[in-house]
């Protein structure tokens, strides 16, 4: 009898350990990983994704467009529709792609749409385009040459709309760069101040003709050389990399000794007050936030151990390597963009140890009573909760023989 009791106790312990393993495996992976491949080169990096799950980036020195299904006369998968010596930077929900290509010693901005490439031009020298919204408005920066003594190069933020390239000006000095534009036409970036320091900026355009479409991004009423519509987002040097349609901004800035990822809110949200917040990345001496979606999810990279990360108001900063299957063989290095469905793109070491572009797709738990999904495998009583009641059922059938000869 003592042996049977000990055997029973060991069986219960074994059942408990097995249950914990099953529960852990069910909850560990929150994303699936898709290797987007290359265009025949060794490596690839993804920089942007739209709400259709279409991805752009660079493979070797070729801009690519990766499609989850056939579109724009192209097959599903990784396509090379643009040109040599190019990089795709952003894509909007209509499938318009912007990026840069090499022309002699200069990098030049382009727009690709349905197989047609448009060269956007510059203010005279090279330039790059960093963002595009759903109204074919693009932002970036162009190189300029100052003939004053001593002569020098500098860059100036631009906006391209309706075939016209607009100089966005500065906060008081020569240089500025634009990082992103949202569907309201708000532009973020960094600009020089009169004291030769730099700061983050936000431009909120005006509608001058009352048609509810922004049409004015630059105004200098007092002729002081500053763009009156360009406001200082926060008085620190840094880079504003993205702005969502709620006007929330992310990027990196030098708050302390090292650059830190930040979130700037125009009004209270996510339990936070309006203003600037440093996104704490555990154990990191520096971090960059690359993108924010409509729901306030932020993605980026830490400079050391954490690699690619995601931030949200509920969970704070989490390393994406902890949210994928630990047996996948992937090490996610950088997360570059996130769409409103929560899909994330970036680059990492694939199972073969090669840097490839990746796509992370959230694993959504089916809701209770969803007719298109089964209950969780561990929800034995199907009450939409995995708890000790399910374990009790599991334990009651421990070592039960279910073979036909046991009947």
Buried (B, 14 or more C-beta within 10 A) or exposed (E): EEEEEEEEEEEEEEBBEEBEEBBEEBEEBBBEBBBBBBBEEEBBBBBBBBBBBBBBBBBBEBBBBBBBEEBBEBEEBBBBBBBEEBBBBBBBBEBBBBBBBBBEEBBBBBBBBEEEBBEBBBBEBBBBBBBBBBBBBBBBBBBBEEEEEEEEEBBBBBBBBEEEBBBBBBBBBBBBBBBBBBBBBBBBBBBBBEEEEBBBBBBBBEEEEEEEEBEEBBBEEEEEEBBEBBEBBBEBBBBBBBBBBBBBBBBBBBBEEEBBBBBBBBEEBEEEEEEBBBBEBEEBEBBBBBBBBBBBBBBBBBBEEBBBBBBBBEEEBBBBBBBBBEEBBBBBBBBBBBBBBBBBBBBBBBEEEEBBBBBBBEEEEEEEEEEEEEBBEBBBEEEBEBEEEBBEEBBEEBEEEEEEEEE
